Amino acid sequence: MIKADDIRKMSPEERLKKLNELREELMKLRLKAEAGTLDNPGKIRAIRKTIARILTIMREEELKKQRGEKKS
């Protein structure tokens, strides 16, 4: 699991790359769960939370940028 501080330190490109990697991994884990071969079901939840954390921070950055444009 990636901490919020670590995500904030990433560049926007790195965040997108990590987000895509996590989504792919989540898809693979869901397929394993469907087949009944998943070893650690808690990992799905952890990945979903990390994805949500990345999306939240990306949205915060977007809103910060918009607020900065309005003040100008």
C-alpha positions as CSV (number, residue, x, y, z in Angstrom):
1,M,0.0,0.0,0.0
2,I,1.3,3.4,-1.0
3,K,1.0,6.3,1.5
4,A,-0.6,9.6,0.6
5,D,2.7,11.5,1.1
6,D,4.4,9.2,-1.4
7,I,1.7,9.7,-3.9
8,R,1.9,13.5,-3.5
9,K,5.6,13.4,-4.2
10,M,5.0,11.6,-7.6
11,S,4.7,13.5,-10.8
12,P,1.3,13.5,-12.6
13,E,2.8,11.1,-15.2
14,E,4.0,8.7,-12.5
15,R,0.6,8.8,-10.8
16,L,-1.2,7.9,-14.0
17,K,1.3,5.1,-14.7
18,K,0.9,3.7,-11.1
19,L,-2.9,4.0,-11.4
20,N,-3.0,2.0,-14.6
21,E,-0.7,-0.7,-13.1
22,L,-2.9,-1.0,-10.0
23,R,-6.1,-1.3,-12.2
24,E,-4.5,-4.1,-14.2
25,E,-3.4,-5.9,-11.0
26,L,-6.9,-5.5,-9.6
27,M,-8.4,-7.0,-12.7
28,K,-6.1,-10.0,-12.5
29,L,-6.9,-10.5,-8.8
30,R,-10.6,-10.4,-9.5
31,L,-10.2,-13.0,-12.2
32,K,-8.3,-15.2,-9.7
33,A,-11.0,-14.7,-7.1
34,E,-13.6,-15.7,-9.6
35,A,-11.7,-18.9,-10.4
36,G,-11.2,-19.5,-6.7
37,T,-7.4,-19.5,-6.8
38,L,-6.8,-16.2,-4.9
39,D,-4.4,-16.6,-1.9
40,N,-5.0,-13.3,-0.2
41,P,-8.5,-11.8,-0.7
42,G,-7.5,-8.7,1.5
43,K,-5.2,-7.6,-1.3
44,I,-8.1,-6.7,-3.5
45,R,-9.4,-4.3,-0.8
46,A,-5.9,-2.8,-0.3
47,I,-5.5,-2.1,-4.1
48,R,-9.0,-0.6,-4.3
49,K,-8.1,1.8,-1.4
50,T,-4.8,2.7,-3.1
51,I,-6.5,3.5,-6.4
52,A,-9.1,5.7,-4.5
53,R,-6.2,7.4,-2.7
54,I,-4.4,8.2,-6.0
55,L,-7.7,9.5,-7.6
56,T,-8.4,11.7,-4.6
57,I,-5.0,13.3,-4.7
58,M,-5.2,13.8,-8.5
59,R,-8.6,15.5,-7.9
60,E,-7.1,17.7,-5.2
61,E,-4.4,18.8,-7.5
62,E,-6.9,19.6,-10.2
63,L,-9.0,21.7,-7.9
64,K,-5.9,23.5,-6.6
65,K,-5.0,24.4,-10.2
66,Q,-8.6,25.6,-10.9
67,R,-8.6,27.8,-7.8
68,G,-5.3,29.3,-8.8
69,E,-6.7,30.2,-12.3
70,K,-9.8,31.9,-10.8
71,K,-7.8,34.2,-8.5
72,S,-5.7,35.6,-11.5
